[in-house]
């Protein structure tokens, strides 16, 4: 089984360390967010359904690592 890793950076957001533990929870929002707080929860659920993972790698800039089965 091969894995396919992809890195995604989001330059416009900052997540304080207290938020990082809840970043994939529904309705969790970053500082000065105008969103509903559902995006990362949905990404996390979809990745899980496909036996993949998503993790916050760093915070400045915000960077996520998505890993899927190939």
C-alpha positions as a LaTeX table, in Angstrom:
\begin{tabular}{lrrr}
\hline
Residue & $x$ (\AA) & $y$ (\AA) & $z$ (\AA) \\
\hline
Unk1 & 0.00 & 0.00 & 0.00 \\
Unk2 & 1.49 & 3.32 & $-1.06$ \\
Unk3 & 0.81 & 6.66 & 0.56 \\
Unk4 & 0.53 & 9.95 & $-1.26$ \\
Unk5 & 1.37 & 13.01 & 0.85 \\
Unk6 & 0.41 & 16.55 & $-0.14$ \\
Unk7 & 1.17 & 19.79 & 1.65 \\
Unk8 & $-1.21$ & 22.73 & 1.52 \\
Unk9 & $-0.48$ & 26.21 & 2.86 \\
Unk10 & $-3.07$ & 28.77 & 3.77 \\
Unk11 & $-1.45$ & 32.18 & 3.99 \\
Unk12 & $-4.43$ & 34.15 & 5.24 \\
Unk13 & $-5.15$ & 32.44 & 8.54 \\
Unk14 & $-3.55$ & 32.16 & 11.95 \\
Unk15 & $-4.64$ & 29.67 & 14.59 \\
Unk16 & $-3.57$ & 30.47 & 18.17 \\
Unk17 & $-2.07$ & 27.53 & 20.08 \\
Unk18 & $-5.21$ & 27.15 & 22.20 \\
Unk19 & $-7.21$ & 26.68 & 19.01 \\
Unk20 & $-4.80$ & 24.15 & 17.50 \\
Unk21 & $-6.17$ & 21.37 & 19.72 \\
Unk22 & $-9.68$ & 22.04 & 18.43 \\
Unk23 & $-8.87$ & 23.04 & 14.87 \\
Unk24 & $-10.71$ & 20.09 & 13.30 \\
Unk25 & $-13.80$ & 20.40 & 15.54 \\
Unk26 & $-17.03$ & 21.60 & 13.96 \\
Unk27 & $-17.66$ & 25.33 & 14.37 \\
Unk28 & $-14.07$ & 25.97 & 15.48 \\
Unk29 & $-12.84$ & 29.26 & 14.02 \\
Unk30 & $-9.46$ & 30.88 & 13.63 \\
Unk31 & $-8.67$ & 34.39 & 14.79 \\
Unk32 & $-10.65$ & 36.99 & 12.82 \\
Unk33 & $-12.40$ & 34.23 & 10.86 \\
Unk34 & $-15.43$ & 35.06 & 8.77 \\
Unk35 & $-16.24$ & 31.40 & 8.07 \\
Unk36 & $-18.67$ & 29.08 & 9.80 \\
Unk37 & $-15.92$ & 26.90 & 11.23 \\
Unk38 & $-16.91$ & 23.83 & 9.24 \\
Unk39 & $-14.26$ & 23.63 & 6.51 \\
Unk40 & $-11.50$ & 21.77 & 8.34 \\
Unk41 & $-14.02$ & 19.52 & 10.11 \\
Unk42 & $-15.38$ & 18.50 & 6.70 \\
Unk43 & $-11.87$ & 17.96 & 5.30 \\
Unk44 & $-10.99$ & 15.82 & 8.33 \\
Unk45 & $-14.15$ & 13.71 & 7.92 \\
Unk46 & $-13.62$ & 13.18 & 4.18 \\
Unk47 & $-9.98$ & 12.21 & 4.71 \\
Unk48 & $-11.03$ & 9.76 & 7.42 \\
Unk49 & $-13.66$ & 8.17 & 5.15 \\
Unk50 & $-10.92$ & 7.59 & 2.56 \\
Unk51 & $-8.55$ & 6.16 & 5.20 \\
Unk52 & $-6.41$ & 9.27 & 5.06 \\
Unk53 & $-5.20$ & 11.83 & 7.55 \\
Unk54 & $-4.92$ & 15.59 & 7.79 \\
Unk55 & $-2.70$ & 17.35 & 10.30 \\
Unk56 & $-1.62$ & 20.89 & 11.10 \\
Unk57 & 2.11 & 21.00 & 10.39 \\
Unk58 & 3.01 & 24.58 & 11.27 \\
Unk59 & 1.27 & 27.75 & 12.17 \\
Unk60 & 3.21 & 30.53 & 10.42 \\
Unk61 & 2.16 & 30.27 & 7.65 \\
Unk62 & $-0.57$ & 27.76 & 8.38 \\
Unk63 & 0.36 & 24.51 & 6.66 \\
Unk64 & $-1.52$ & 21.22 & 6.52 \\
Unk65 & $-0.31$ & 17.79 & 5.48 \\
Unk66 & $-2.91$ & 15.54 & 3.81 \\
Unk67 & $-2.08$ & 11.86 & 3.36 \\
Unk68 & $-4.21$ & 9.49 & 1.26 \\
Unk69 & $-3.90$ & 5.86 & 0.22 \\
Unk70 & $-2.82$ & 5.52 & $-3.35$ \\
\hline
\end{tabular}
